[in-house]
Amino acid sequence: IEQVFRALSRGAGFVRRSRLEIIYTILSLCRNAGAKKTRIMYQSNLSFNQLEKYLETLTSLGLLAKDKGVYRLTEKGNEFLREFQDLKRLLE
């Protein structure tokens, strides 16, 4: 999680939702059959530039893999989703 924060803190200011919530949304959209940029952009409510930064970061961290324009969740990404869900449960 710290790697994700450090990598994204280099980008432009992201406001309203936490970075983790945005990451969770993106990773969730890429489960199963994966998702293309347009779907991720609209369903995560991000601008194209914001989405590009997130996808680049998540791919470089090994949470997502890109294949023929489709972003798919990696095993590491699945593990991140599970850990995040556990953390959310603890904080409720």
N, C-alpha and C positions, 0 to 999 in steps of 0.2 A: 504494500500500500504506500509506503514511503517513497518508493521509486516513482510511482504514478504521480504523487503530489509534486515531487521535485521536477519531474519532466514537464508537467503541465504548468508549473509556476513560471516557467520561462516564456510562456505565451502571453497573449493579450488578456486583459482582465475579464474574467467570467463572473457573471453576477446572478443573483436570485437563487437558483438551485445550487446545491453544493456540487463540487466536481465529482465526488463519489456518486451522487445521485445520477448525474449525467452519464458517467461511465457505466453504472449499473444498467441504465436504460439502453445504451448502445450495445453492451454485451448481451443483454436479454434479447434484443432484436436480432442478433446474429446467431442465436442458438438454432439447433435443428438444421433447416435447409439453408441458413445464412440469409444475408440481405445485401441489396445494392445500396450505393450511396444515397440515391434519391429517397428511398424508403426510410433509411436511417435518418436522413436530414429532416424529413417531414414529421416522422413519428417521435423524434427526440426534440423537435422544435429548436433546431440550431441553424445558424446561417451556414452557408457553404464554407466560408473561411474557418469558422469555429469547428465544424465537422472535420475538415481536412486536418486540423491540428490534433484533434482527438484521435482520428483514425491512424495518423502517422505515429503518434505516441503509443497507442494500444498495440499496433502492429510491431513496432520496434521493441516493445516490452514482451512480446510473445503471447499476448492475450487474444489477439485476433490474427488470422491468416487470410490473405487475399488470393483468390483463385478465379481468374477470368472475370474480374469485376465484381465478384461476390465475396463479401466478408463473412468468414466463418469463425466461430468460437473455437479456440484451442483447448486442450486439456488444462493448461494453466489458466485460461480464461474461465473455464468451468469451475475450477478451484476457487478463483477470485469471487465468482458469483455465490458459491456456497458459503464462503467465509463472510461475505458481506451480509447475506441473509441471516447468518447466525448472529452477527454483530447487531443487526437491526432488532432481532428478537430479544437480545439481552438488554437493549436500551428501551424497550417498550414497557 
